[in-house]
Amino acid sequence: MTDELASYDYALPDELIARHPAARRDEARLLVVDRVSGTVRHHSVRDLPDLLTPGDCLALNDTRVVPARLLGHRAATGGKWEGLFLDETATGNWRLLCQCRGRLQPGEEISVHRACEPAAGERLVLRLIEREDDGVWHARPSEPVDVWHALDRFGTVPLPPYMHREVAEADDFERYQTVYARHRGSVAAPTAGLHFTPELLASCVARGVDQAFVTLHVGIGTFRPIAVEQLDRHVMHSEWCEVEAAAVDRLAAAQVQGGRRIAVGTTTTRALESAAAGTGRIAPWRGPTNLFIRPPYEFLAIDGLLTNFHLPRSTLLVLLCTFAGRNLILEAYAEAVRAGYRFYSYGDAMLVV
């Protein structure tokens, strides 16, 4: 399989980009791809329980998206500023991606307003401290604040640019979040999980399909574009993840019973593969991972993958092609385009088995 970025490109009509979610989470279409036969079949996400086998185990990422997008202006010049909160360091600094006109300077202050109520007088002042080599800034609030409370009050949902929203709408705060989200920390949703409802999860359990939860906090490593033509030159940013013993036991039990380990999403896949990297089998593990799954990677931890349709030339598409074969996936994408599937975060889904 090729290591050239250009080989992971495809044409997508603009009208197939999903900018709003379906009326119901489980109304999405589902393209089922068989890696052995090379066939594709058209289904609905609601059919998932019937497409799974008793003894299978779904692995799901229970991270929670935080309102990490911040809006404001530079205190000294009044120029517009936009930031994306990434995480908080052990010393209390906020790590941010910043966008504005002109060059930011250490010591500069940013006045952040409430993203959903810009006319409100309340402000959060951030003082820039230093800039990392990759462009990430360290900043500190001028007064002590709880980071999660501050983001809830001033931030908004960090939707992808292709959704064409200046600020997230009210529905986005619910729909750009899985129904099983628990642990705060992501700046983007694990989108394959957006299709699940409590009823669909219950139907899978009734079918005899187990569930294992892992956590990977989605950061810029997942969605930052590949800026080099050779994949082996791309460096992933680290993202924090955890695979607990309970999840390991459930996945191992499925394997012993002859069931399949079905990862719900590429972030779940990266968490499980990171946990298996040391020994060749999934083991309890926590910490940062910068695993970039690309050819000729050999998968250790999953037997199937439920995922959304990804952007061209992205690390997510490369991972999917590595799992199922580039030619098969690009043929499946062409079929999805022909059939009018909806693409990207709020779009339809694919099950690769």
Helices and strands as residue ranges (DSSP letters): G 5-8, G 14-16, G 25-27, E 29-33, E 40-44, G 45-47, H 48-51, E 57-61, E 63-65, E 69-74, E 80-88, E 94-100, E 109-113, E 123-131, E 137-141, H 147-154, G 161-163, H 172-175, E 183-186, G 191-195, H 198-206, E 210-216, H 220-223, G 231-233, E 239-243, H 245-256, E 261-264, H 266-276, E 285-289, E 304-308, H 315-324, H 326-338, E 349-352
